[in-house]
Amino acid sequence: MKPGILSIDVGGTGLKAAVIDDRGRMRSDRQRVPTPHPCPPKLFLDTLAALVAPLPAFDRIAIGFPGVVRNGKVITAPNLGTEDWAGFGLADAVSKRLGGPAARMINDAEMQGLALATGRGLELVVTLGTGVGTAVLRDGELTPHLELAHHPLSNKGKTYDEYLGNAAYEKVGKKRWNKRVQRMLEIVEILMHPDRLHISGGNAKRIDFDLPKGVSIASNDAGLEGGAVLWKKPPKPRAG
């Protein structure tokens, strides 16, 4: 059997990994450990190496990272609690630490989007977890990355992260948080008019209202399954 793809989904709360085949199907159980906090690069690499040690053979690596990434390097890592990430060449570092398989890396919401996109029209992915992630795809192709997480959302100037992230959920409670999610969906509809909106992330399960037409809650496994699409056709060079 051909070695699979090691797919890694980096989150502010949890670090997940699995070996998948070229169609995104799981070849192993999903492994998960809490993400250390703060989590500088060396500690991240040590934690990742221990996490993937029990997994079967792989010959490629796909990484979904929660921040702005470009050309295999991290530009921002707002939910990992340290400034050491700025400019860090994570793709090469992971490849070297895990024995040399080639590694590709994109934003974590974008990796989910690669798995979730139907390939028809304008699609938006919103991940609700430690923070808020977003990805925009047109006809299945990723568009330039937008860090909506750091854009003001509320009339008090709170960003998407501050308004909808896990800290906000714990502070305001489930009822008020759900009203905030509804408000976010209204704003996104006005802003983008997506044909389809996929909601994912650890807090997506806390949504308790009827979703508008064209909006659905997706499996969190998409954060790993998208690694197969990343290797099927690497993203075209783009700004952001």
HUMOKA-V594736 format. One record per run of one state. SS is the DSSP state (2 for helix, 1 for strand, 0 for the rest). FROM is the first residue (numbers start at 1). LEN is the number of residues. If there is no record, write none. Layout:
BEGIN
((SS FROM LEN) (SS FROM LEN))
END
This chain:
BEGIN
((0 1 3) (1 4 7) (0 11 3) (1 14 7) (0 21 5) (1 26 1) (0 27 4) (1 31 4) (0 35 6) (2 41 12) (0 53 5) (1 58 8) (0 66 3) (1 69 2) (0 71 2) (1 73 2) (0 75 8) (2 83 3) (0 86 4) (2 90 8) (0 98 4) (1 102 6) (2 108 9) (0 117 5) (1 122 7) (0 129 3) (1 132 7) (0 139 2) (1 141 2) (0 143 5) (2 148 3) (0 151 1) (1 152 1) (0 153 6) (1 159 1) (2 160 5) (0 165 1) (2 166 27) (0 193 3) (1 196 5) (0 201 3) (2 204 3) (0 207 8) (1 215 3) (0 218 4) (2 222 11) (0 233 8))
END
